């Protein structure tokens, strides 16, 4: 959990801070006869001055700007080789660290005015009470930078339509601004539309998070610098300078080889087959030892898995002893690789077949496995039959939850696809889980349900008939 006395979501209300500032002239940097460096808003008259006017957008490494604000070189990013597969990245958030402050506020710079720009007007302060702003501008700039260097960036957006899933990314990145220095100096005499010279330095800690493995896979620091003239000194000036400094820190991040290596896909993923024209045979080996579900329940649970994606989780189950897994297409969404979680182990599996209309997908483990597959029912299911569903509802900790009900009805949708309606309790996370008949054979796959506006289940849930699912994926058994 992020405590507000330590971090602040990236926001600077500079319009409130920069209202009472007067004029100042152009800023110059020059060296006297003794080699001492000076700053002045008036051009020096001495003949010993060289390179007197500062190049406002040209960073100089190891030197310092005015007031000790360090200038930083913006490095050239390491471009991805066109055609080389990369992981997609999403910006999670930008934070300003306040951990060095004892009072939920942090002075990040000063506003000056006067002929020599040496008269202090007020401090620039970030506080934990500052209103939150949207990261849209930062996302847009990051997307431009990543795209220009052939990397994939995914904007973090909520789904617009009901039933639509938000676009997911392979990795999430967060930026923690650990140090900020800013100097603002007013220019000109126009009080109605004052101009400003703004100088910003940032030190940023970057963290790259793998949502599939749920761990931080990279930590590193870069710096960013910006100095420029702006037409006014309201919010847009300070934020523009901050955004440019942050963008330069992003460019320096893409110049770090250790970071870029985490964006490369190290293996070739199999192409997901969506037409399923080629018949696939898998090795089946039934788990059933007895003739009733309740007698085999514990063994059946061990053949049901949790399927984790970068956006959440669902359920799946083994249909062959070499580890092929059935689940819903909407569980894997657009992912090519998912994480399979069992009681004993975790391993990656690739999505190799998918039928979006029937909402079914087939997963193949990346590593060799030898498991007990579930038996699939070959007989028609009757309305009124008792069924049992195994899945991981709501939370991964609730894996292997068993619920029971009856087949309430057989329904067809507008596309002519058959579904079994059931009153067995199903919740988010149950999707893709097996439904068993009384003899312990899989007769359906949990897929959807009706819920109230408050999220309460209405005991009207739906299953995909198992024979239809196998047929759509063109799977046979040896």
Secondary structure, DSSP 8 states (H G I E B T S, - for coil): ---TTTEEES---HHHHSSS-------EEEE-TT--EEEESS----TT--S-B--TT---TT-B-GGG-B-----------TT--B-EEEEEEEEEE-TT-SSSEEEEEEEEESTTS-EEEEEEEEETTS----SHHHHHHHHHHHHHTT-EE------SSTT------SEEEEEEEEEEEEEEEEESS-STT-EEEEEEEEEEEEEEEETTTTEEEEEEEEEEEEEEEES--SHHHHHHHHHHHHHHHHHHHTT-HHHHHTTB--S-----BSS--S-EEE---B---SSSHHHHHHHHHHTEEEEEETTEEEEEEE-STT--EEE-HHHHTT-SEEEEE-SS-EEEEEEEEEETTTTEEEEEESS-----B--B--S---TT-EEEEEE--SSGGGTTEEEEEEEEEEEE-TT--EEEEE-S---TT-TT-EEE-TTS-EEEEEEEEEE-TTS-EEEEEEEEEHHHHHHHTTEEE-
